[in-house]
Amino acid sequence: MISPDLAADLPVEHDVQVLGIETSCDETGVAVFDADRGLLAHSLYSQVPVHARYGGVVPELASRDHIRKLLPLIDGTLAEAGVTGAELDGVAYTAGPGLIGALLVGGTLAEGLAMGWGIPAVAVHHMEAHLLAAMLEDPVPEFPFVALLVSGGHTMLVDVKGPGEYQVMGQTLDDAAGEAFDKTAKLLDLPYPGGPALAELATQGQAHFKFPRPMLKKPGLDFSFSGLKTAVMLQVRELEAGASLSESKRADIAKSFEEAVVDTLVAKSARAIRQTGYTGLVVAGGVGANLSLRSQLRTELGKLDAQVYYPRLEFCTDNGAMVAHAGLLRLQAGYVSTGGVVARPRWELSELQAMVSD
């Protein structure tokens, strides 16, 4: 099955409660979301200790750890929410994009639980869940808006006209911003996960190194971070060859790199706001937690009379709450699984159908 199909007997009525399951990569997330009362409970298990010794995510280990943790998390989250499986109206799960094995773990369990409880399952697009996560907060962004999705695997600017109506305006041509953070962190011998460690090191440095701001002088809204990563690598090797890669130099490189990425993301976001004429920018994904990015976006978009919206910090990275929320919206619009497990390692946002309720 390529995407969720329209069920004739939906949308469902008020007091809809959805269980959300997130297993796209290395975090196991579970949540229960109520259409009227909002988020009732959520739990998250991070696999960082499992993958840290390898310096990155090992797909097979990720799948095995999801199997080990998912059912206990579901039981605990349902108990915290005061809800039983029989009282739920749907089970939403991340169907892609992501690691195929990890997706299959969540999808298989979600479809099985839905069948056992006699309720629909809803296959959720991971990036749609991210860009709608800001709607869990107050104030809620109003459609239409521009979404900047920045994570370990994705960097894109999206014209969000309404729920399910997405047009990708620009995206990375190579490494995503999160990937560039992680790879640069490895060059500086920082521990996994590298992105947060590099951002922390950057607070101790000065931007003394002039790294490139990729594609800023070119028209359009696409990104490219591989050249920036290469420039950092060459600088690190030069300092190592001269035995002058001190701790202060490492901090300066981290700060200089971070500023280059942030400048690029901010400039392209401002360009997208000017191009669309919208007054709202939603920032989602793990890199959205970067404090330097948040500060500069607030300043630069304020000059355009545009407001920036974020999920709370704990919902910037992968989590079950965003999946439960997006799944509820899809359920209310009538898009449910036909019973087969949906697992798509690659899945374009443009393939989604608009969510239009009767």
N, C-alpha and C positions, 0 to 999 in steps of 0.2 A: 504494500500500500504506500503510495507516494505522499499523501497528505490526508489530514482528517476529512471525513465526508460529512455531509449535512444530514442530520437525523430529523425525521419528520415530526417526531413527538417532542421536540424541544423548540424554544427555550423553556426552562423550568421556572417555577414560581419563586416567591420570596423565601428568605431564610436559607438560601443555598449555601451549603458547606462543602468545601473541596479539600481533599488531601493532596498536597504537592510533593513530588519526589524529584530531587536533583542528583544525578550521577554522571554528569557529562565528562568529568575529568578526575580531579583528585580531592574533591570535597563531597561528602555525603550529606545532603540537606533534606529535611522533612519539615512540613508546616501544614497547619490547618487554617483555612481562610473562610470567613463567613461574609456573605454579601452585605449584611446589615451591620454586624458588629466588628468587622474588620479581622485583623490577624488575631487568632485565638491562642496559638502556640507555635513555636518553631524550634528546631534543634539542628545543630551543625557539627559534624565531625570532620576535622581536617586530617589529611593523610601526610602532612609535612614530615612528621618523624619517620614515616615509612620510606619516603623518597629522598630524604636529606642525604643519606649516605651515598646516593648515586648522583647527586647534583642535579636532578631533574626527575620528571615523572616517568615511571616505568609502567607502561600500559597494563601488562599482565598483573602486576602487583596492585594496581589501582582497582582492577576488576575484582580481584580476590578480596580486597579490603571492603569494597562496597557490599559484597555478598555477606561478609562477616558482620557488618555494622548496620545494614539497612533495616532489617526487621526489628531489632531492639529499639532503634531510633523511632520507628513508626509506632511501636507499642507505647513508648514513653511519651511521644508527642500527642497521641490520641488521648492518653490518660490525663496529660496536663491540660488539654483543651476541654476535657470533660465530654468527649464525643466517642461513640462506638462506630465501628465500620458500618453497621446497619443504618446509622443515622446520617451518613454521608450521602451527598448527591452526585459525587464524581471523584475520580482519582486522576490527577494530572501528573504527567511525567515529562522530563526533558527527552525529546526524541532526536535532537540534533541541533546544530552540529556539535561534534565532540568525538571522543575516543569510542570506537565501535563496541568494544567489549564492555566498557563502562556503561554505555547507553543501553546495551542489551540487558544488563543486570537490572537497571531501574525499570526499563520498559516491560520486561518479562514479569517482574513482580507486580507492577502496577496493573497490567492487563489481567493477571491472575487474581489479584485482590478484587478488582472491579467485577470480574465474572463471578467470583464467590459471593460478593455482596449484592450482586444483581443491580449494579449501577454502571453508568458509562465511564469509559476511560477517555482521557483527552491527551493527545500528543502535542506537546508544546515546543515551539521554536525557542532555543536558548537565547538568542539575541533579542527576540521580541520580548521575552520575559525581562531581560535586562533593561531595555529602553522604556518599558512600562513600569519599572520598579519605583520610579520617582512618584508615581501616582499613589503609592502607599503612604506618602508624607503629606504634611500640611504646611504651606498651601499646595494644592494640586495643580500641575501645569495644565493649561488649556490648549486644546488642539486649535490650529496646527502649530507645530514647533519643530525645531531642528534637534536631532539627537546626535551627540558625539559618543560613540561606543568605543571605548579603549580598554582592551584587556590583553591577556597574554597571547591570544590567538587572533584577535580582530582589532582593527582600527578603521573606523568608517564614520562618515557624516551622512545622516539619513534625513530626508524630508518626510516628516510624520504628519500626514494630512488628517488621519483619524485612526482608530483602532484597526489594525490590519492593513492600512493603506500606507505603504512605505515605498519610497523611491531613494535608492542609494545615490547620493550626490558625488561621493568620492570615497576611496578606500585605499588601503596600503597596497603598493605594487610588489612588496617583498616582506620584510619583517614587520610585524605589528609593534606598536610602541612598547607593550609589555614584554615581548620577546627581546627587543633591543635593551630594555632595562636588565632583564635576566642575563643576557649574553655579556653585557658590559660588566655586570657584577661578577661574573666568572673571571673576566680578564683581570679584575681587581682582587681576586681571591676572596670574595665575600661568600658567606654561607647561603645555602638554599633556604627559603626562596629569596632570590637575589634582588627583586624589585624593591621591596620594603627596606632591605639592608642597604641598598645603594642610596635610597632617599634619606635614610638616617645618616649615612656617612656624609652626604652632601651638605647637611646642616652644619658640618664642622669645616667646610671648605669655602674657597673663593673661586669665582669663575675666571681664572687666569688664562685658561686655554680657550682658543677661538675655534670651536668646532662648527662644522657647516649646519645651516638650517635647510634641510633638504626640500627642494621644489618650491620654495617660497617665491622665487622670482618667476616661476612659470604660472600661467593661468590655470584655472581649474582647482579642484578640491581633493585631488589624490595625494597620497602620502608615500614616502619612501624613507626607510630608516637604515638600510643596509650600508649606505655610504658613511653615515654618521658612526655606525658601529666600527667600520673599517678605520676611520680616522682616529677613533679612540684606541683601537688595537695598535696602530702604528705609533701613537704617542707613548703608549705603555711600553712597547718594545724598545723605543728610543731611550726612555728613562731607565729601563732595566739594563740595557747595554752599557749605560754610563754609571750603573750602580747608584742611581739617584732617585729611585722610586721610593721615597720616604712616605711615612704615614700622612704627612701634610699634603704631599703631592697627590696621593691617592684620593684624599678628600677633595682637593681642587679639581681633579679629573671628574670625580663624581658630580660635583656641583656644576662644572662646565657642561657635562653631558646632560644633566637634568635640565638646565636652562635651555639647551638647544632643542630638546624634545618639547618642553613646555612652550617655548616661543613658537614652534611650528604648529602645535595643536591649537594654541590660542589664535594665531594669525588665520589659520584655515577656518576655525569656528566663526571668527568675526566676519570673514569673507562670506561664509554660508548665510549668516544672519543678514548681511547687506544684500546678498543675492535674492533671498526669499522675501525679505521685508518682514519676517516674523519677529516677535518680541520675546520669545522664550527659547532657551537652550537647555536640553536635558543631557546631563553627563552621567554615563553609566559604565560599569566595568571596573575591574580592579585598579587600574591606573587613575580612575576618577577619585580615589581616596588620597591621591598625592596633594599635599597641602600647598605646595608651590603652584601647582596647576590651578587649584581652587582660587588662590589669591589673585593670580594674574587674570584669570577669566572674569572674576568679579570686577576688577579694575577696567579691563578693556571693553567688556560688553556693557558695563555701566555707561561708557561713553556713547554707546549706540542705543541707550534706553532699553536694553534687553535684560531680562532676568535669567539667572542661571538656577537650575533645579537639580538636586542630587537625591539619590536614596540615602538613608542614614549609612554611616560608615560600614556597619556590619552587613548591609545589603548591597554594597558595591561589588564585593566578590560573590562567587557563586553561592546560592542559598535556596532553600526550599520555599521561602515566602514568595519570592518573585514568580516561581513556577506555579504555586497554588493560585496566586492572583491572576496571572495570565490565563491559567487553565479555567478559572471561574468565568472570565470574560468570554473565552472561547465556548465554554459550555452554555452560557446564557445566550450566545449567538447561534447555538445549534450545531457546532462543529465537534463531533466526537469520533472516536475510533470505531472501526467496524469489527474489532476483535483481534486483528493481527498486530504483532508488535511492530511499532515504527521505530527504526533506528537508522539515522542518516548522518554519517560523519561529515558530509557536506550538504548544506541546505541554504539556498539563497533566500534572503528576506523577501525579494520580489515575487517569489512563488506562493507566498501566503495570500489567502483571500481576506477581503475586508470583513470585519465583524459588524454585521448589520442585523440588529434584532427587530422582530416584528412589533 
